[in-house]
Amino acid sequence: MTTVVHITTAAAAAAAVLLTCASSVQAQSEPARRPQLTAEQARHYAYSEVLKYVGPAGSERIDPWDPLADPLARNAALTPDYVVDQAAKADGIKIFNTVQAAVSRAVADSKAAPTKRLYLLVKPGTYPELVYVPAVAAPLTLYGDGKDAAATRITAKLDASATGADYTALYAGQFAAVAPEIRAMFDSVKDRDQIRTFGTATVWVQSDGFQARNLTFENGYNKDIGNARAEALPNVNNVHHQALALQVDGADKAQFENVRLIGFQDTLYVKAKAVATSTRSFFNKSYIEGDVDFIFGDSTAYFYQSEIKTLGDRGVSYVAAPNTNIKTRYGFVFDSSRFTHDGSANARAGQFHLMRQWFHNSKCTPYAKVALTGYRCTLGTTDVYRAPAGTLTKTTLETVGKMVVLNSRIGAHINRERPWADWNKPGAIAYRPVQYSSNDYWHNLARNGIDPVRDLGYGAQPSPADIFVAEFNNQHDDE
């Protein structure tokens, strides 16, 4: 059953005011918890508008990109340059038994024609491996021809606590005879004490123009037992349960059609080429599941006609955790999508959230008191904390996180009054309150002793305010 979002006309109007001329007091008022775009503002969040900007924030170039016009989105028949088939006899030229071997051959072959798109067909089956696509590769299209995306699955089981030695023991053989650029990606992980979050990806893409269709990318960590143990002693507060299915790492114009991304915490990471840079990804008619921060990063990412499913294995859940730089025009946009849940008791409690803004690289907080004598957190040249004092850099303060949801259905698992959450709780060492617009950002800095003009070198406060978080024309499911 579905109902229109529970915001009255008057409250919606008040929330819209927040996006243009809100005061710091309004930013904390009840209507501001569900800020709404006007119809005119919403037009700026069409995929054709969001995806046409690329490059350094503030001086982006216009590069129109229409992924829905691509043959990939039209489900056109594709002619493979390489075929991955576990049951076939591999020849190392056109036929391969593993996806990574085919990608490696494509990388080598692409050097003769670096702009020619290459097509890799992956036949149905389960492929227990990692797949790394380096930046030097020509545009690659990886696709399955099974009856649906679930028929072809690339899967691994790495989590952030794995050591470099663990990682090497599991995967050194796979990377023993690959293109040097792929081997370099493996080498960047293998010598770490812990591989941490960004070493866990099942599929790691650095190549501009990468495409995938009709495939499943899975990180199977905890999938056999559930992820609830992440909240139980002795695991609570340990960095161990982040486990990426897909990492889009600086790849511009990355396009995903009818893909399934399976994981728990940190399922999908989309990273810009550089801080304060517009780098674009597009997900269409796809399915993404997870429990905590399972779509995160600082890239511009557009999710269209897709299902975003929250798994209620743990008692707390946030769909997204963007750390968009304040200067970057767009962060995450969800359009004509469905936010669903798994029917678990935790999900049915209706206390999960659409987003919390990732306070990236923060080592301390200037936004609330911490119960420690002499505690202070001030602006500095490094992100560091040595009790009781620490510093934050301008770059860290500017990871504000941006997300807009429009024309979508939001399940009953999402808290209707507070769908947008703070980053941690007051009193935590890395707390930051949700910031709906640049007005909140300026107010919070000034209130905590950081002058945006004097200390950060800003000009006048933006007017109208820059939008960080908002909604438009969404509906709520009652169940």
N, C-alpha and C positions, 0 to 999 in steps of 0.2 A: 504494500500500500504506500502511496506517495502523497506528500503534502507540499505545498509551496513553502519556502523558507519562512520561518516564523519571525519576521521583522515587519512591524507596522509601517504604513506609508510615512508617518511622521518620523519614526525612528530611522527609516532608510534615508530620508532627507537629511536628518541630522548627521547620519554617518557619512553621507556624501559630502557634507560640509567639511568633515574631518580631512578629506582628501585635498581640499583646496585652501582652507583658512583656519584649521583647527588650532585651538590654544592647547597648552600643555594640560590644562584641566580637562578639556574635552577628550583628550587622548586617553584618559583613564575612565571616562564615563561609560555607562552601560551601552548606549548605541554604538560607541566606537569599537566594541568587541566584535562587531560584524560589519565593518565598513563596506559600503556598496558603491560600485562604480555607477556613474550615469551612463545612459545609452551612448552618448558621444565618447566618453572615456573608454567604454567597452570596445568600440570600433578600433581602437589602437592596439587591441590584444588579439585581433585576427591573426592567423598564422602567417599570412602574406606580409603583414606589417612587422611582426615580431622577428621573423626569420630573414629580413632583408638587410639587417645591419651586421657588420663584421669588423673586427679590428679594435684598436685601442679606444677605450671609453672616452667619450667627449670628442673624438675625431674619427668615429667609425666611417668607413666607406659604405656606400649603398651598393649591395650586391644581391639583387633579387633572386630568390630561391623558391621554387614551387615544387616541393617534393611530391605533392599529389599528382603532378603532371608526369612524373617519372614512370617508365614502364614497370618498375618495381611495385608501385602503388596500384597500378592498373591490373596487377596479377598477370602481366604478359608472359608468354612462354619465353624462356631464356635458353641460350645455347651455351653449354658449359665448355670452358677451356680445360677444366680438371674435374675429375669425378672421385669422390671419396666413398668407398664401398668396402665394408669390413669383409664381405664374402667374396670379393673379386681377387684376382691375382694382380698384385701391384707391379707396375713397371717403372715407377719413380719418375715418369715423364707426364703421363696423363691420368693414370689410375693409381690411387693411393688407398691405404688402409686406415690412415689417421688424418684428421683434419690439419694438424700442425705440419705434417709432412707436405701436404698439398699447398698450404700457405707458404711454406719455405720455398718450394719450387716456384710459386707465383712471384715471390719477392725477387728471386734470382732472375727469372725470365723478364720481369718488368723493367729491368735496367736497360734493356734494348729499346723499349717503347714505354717510357715512364708515365705517359698520360693516357694510355689505352686501358680501358676498364677490362678487368679479368673476372671471369665467372667461375665459381667453385660450387659444384653441386654436391651436397652431402646426402647420401641415400639413407633411408630410415634405419634407425638403430640407436643404441646407446654408446656414446664415445667417452670413455673415462680418461680424460686428458685435459691439459691446459692448452689454450690457443692464444698465441701472442701475435699481433699484427703490428709491425714497426712503422714508424713515420715515413720511412723511405719507400714503402710499398706504393705501387700504382693503385688507383682506386680498385678495390676488391668488392665483389658481391658474393656473399656466402648465403646459400639458400638450400632449402630442403624441398623434396617433391613428395613427401608423405601426405596422408589424407588430412593432417592438421599439424600444428606446430609441435604437439606432444609426441609425434611419431619419430622425431629426430632430436636427440637430446645430447648435448655436450655437458659433461658433469665432472666435478672434482669436489674435494672436501678439505679445504684449507681454512683455518681460522687465524686470527691475529696473534695468538699465543704460540703458534708453531715457530720453531727455531729455524735458522738457516740450515742447520744440519738436517733437521727433519725434512725440510723442503728439498734439499739436495738428494737425500736418500730416496725420496719418492719420485723425483722428476728429472734427475740428471741424465738418465738414459734417454728420455724424450728429446732433450736439447743437445745431445752429443753430436749430431750431424745436421744441424740446421743452418740457415743463412746467418752470417756473422751479426747482422743487425738484430735478429731474434735471439741469438746467443747472448748478446749484450743485455737484453732485457732480463734474461734469466740470471746473468751474472750480477745484475744490480740488486737482486733479492737474496741470492744464496749465501752471502757472507754476513748477513745481519744476525745479531743475537736473537732477535725475534723478527719475523717477517712483517708484523704489524698489519694494519688494515689494508694498506695499498699493495701489499704483496700477496693478498689472498685471492685475487680475481681469477675466476675460471676462464673468462675471455677478457683479454686486455688489448684495447684498440688504440693505436696512436695515429693511424693513417687517415688523412683527409679523404672525404668522399666514401668512406666505408659504408657498405650496405649489408643488411641481413634480412632474410624473409623466411617465414614458416619454419622456425627453429626454436628450440628451448635451450637456454643457457642456465645452468643450475650450479649453485654452491650447496652441496648436500650436508654441510655441517649442521649437526643436531637434527637433521630431518628424520632420522630413525628413532629418536627418543623424545623429540620436542625441545623447545627452547626455554621452558620454564625454569630449568635448573640454573639459568643465568642469574636468577634472582635469589637463589638459595645459597646459604653458606656452604663451603667457603668461597663461592664464586662471586658473590655480590661485590660490586665495585672493582673487580678485576678486569683489566683490558684483555679480553680473550674471545668474546663472542661475535666480533665483527667478522663478516665473511661475505665477500663480494661475489656476485654471479657475473656482473659485467662492469668493466671499468673503461669508460670512454675518456681517454687521457689526451686532451689537447687536439682531438680530431674534429675538424670543422666539417659541416655538412654531412654528419653521420646520420644515416636514415635506417629506421627499423620498422618493418611491416610484419604484422602478425607474428610477433615473437613472444615467447613466454620467458620471464625472468623470475627464477625461483630462488628464494633464500629466506632468511629471517632478518637479522640486523645488517643494515648497509648492503642491501641487495644490488642497488644500482648507484654507481658514482659517475657523475659527469663533471669533468674538470676542464676549465678554460685553458687556452694556450699560455696565458700569463695573467697575473693579477690585473683586474680592471680591463679585461679584454672580452669582447663579444665573440664567443665560439658557439656554434649552433649544432643542436641535435634534434631529431624529430622522431617521435614514436607514434605510430598509427595502428589502430585496431590490434592493440597489443594487451598483454596481461602481465602485471607486476605484483608480486606478493612479498610480504615481509611483516615484521613487527615493530622495530624501532629504527627511526631515521632511515627507512629503507629506500628512499630516493634522496640523494644528497649531492652537494657540490656547488661550484660557482659558475658553471656554464649556463648559457641560455638553452633551455630545453622545453620543447613543446610536446604535450601529450594530448593526442586527439583521438576521439572515439575509442577510448581504451578503458580497461577495467583495472582499478587499483585496489587490491584486496588486502585488508588488514587481518593478520592472524593474531588471535587473542590468547596466545600461549602465555604471555607475560601480562602482569597487571597494569602495565603502562605501555602506551604505544603512540608513536608520532609517525605519520605517513612520510613527511618530508623534512629535510634539514638543509635548506639552502644557505650558502654563505656568500651570496652575491656581493660583490663590491658595490659601495654606494654610487660609484660613477657609472657602473654598467647599466645600460638602459633597461634590460629585461632579465629576469631570473627564470623561475619555473612558471609555465602557464599550462593549466589543465582546461581543455575545452571539450564539451560534449562527451564527457567521460563519466564513469560510474565508480564511486567509492563504496566498496562492498566490504563485508566481513564474513567470518567463518562460522557464525552462529554460536560461538563459545560463550560461556558465562561472563568472561571478562569483557568481551565485545558487547554483549547485551546490556552491560551496566551503563553504556552510553557515556563513558568518561574518557574516551580516546580523543586524539587531536589530529587535525590536518597537518600541522606544521609546528616546529620550533626553529627559530633562526639560529643556525650554528655559529656560536661565538668562537670562530676558528682561531687556533693558536693562543687563546687566552690562558694565561697562567694565574691570573687573579682578577678580581672584579672591583671596579670603582663604583658600582651601582647599588650596593647595599653593604651594611656592616657585617663583618665576620667576627664571631665570638672569640677573639684572640687579642690579648693586650698588645697595644702598639701597632695593630694592623693598619696597613695603608697600601693603596694601589694607585700609582700615578703614571702619567705619560712618560715614556722613555724611549730609548733607542733599541731596546731589546725586549723580547717577551720572556720574562724571568720572574720567579718567585722564590725567595729564601725567607722563610718565616722570621719576622712577621710582615715583611715588606716585599712588594713586587712592582714591576713596571709592565706597561702595555705599549706596543707601537701604534703609530697612526694606522698602519695597514690592518692590524687586528681590529681596531675600533671600527674601521670602515667595512668590515665583513658583516653587512647589515642583514642580508638574506631577503630575497624578493619572491613573492608567489601570488598568483592570481588564479582563481577558480571561476569559470563561467559556463553557463548553459549545461551544468552537470547535475547529477543526482548524488546526494550525500547520504550514506547509510546512517541508521540509528546508532551505530557505534561511536559516532563523532559527537562530542559534547556540543550541544546547540548554543549554549550561552558563551562558551569559551573554546571555539574550535582552534584558535591560535594560541599557542602556549609560550610561556617564558622558557628561556634556556636555564634549566635547573631551578632550584628554589632559593628564595632569599636566605642568606646565611651560608650558601655554598660558595666555595672558593672561585667558581667560574659562573656565577649567576649574571644574567642580563634579562631585563623585562622585555616582553614583546614590543616591537616598535612598528607601528602601522604606517608611518610616513616619516619624511624628513623632519617634520615638526617635532615628533617624539625624539628623534635622534639628537637634534640640537638642544632640546630641553634637557634631556638626560645628561648630555655632556656638561652643559652649563651648571646644572644642579649639583654635579659632582666635581666641580672645580676645574673643568677643562673648557677653555674659551675657544670655540670653533674658529674664530677669526685670528686671535692672537697666537694660539698654540698650534692650530692645524693649518693655518694659512688660507682659510676659506674666504670667499667674498661674502656677499649678502646672503641671508637665509633664503632658500628657494621659496618663491611665491608665484603661483600656487605651489603647495607642497608636492614633493616627489612621492609617488605612491610606492610603498613597499609591499603592503598586503591588502587585498580586497577581493570582493566577490561580485558576481552579476548573474541574475536570472537563474539561480540554482534552486533545486528542489530537494526536499528531505524525505527519505523513506521512514515510515513509522516502525518498521521492523528490521 
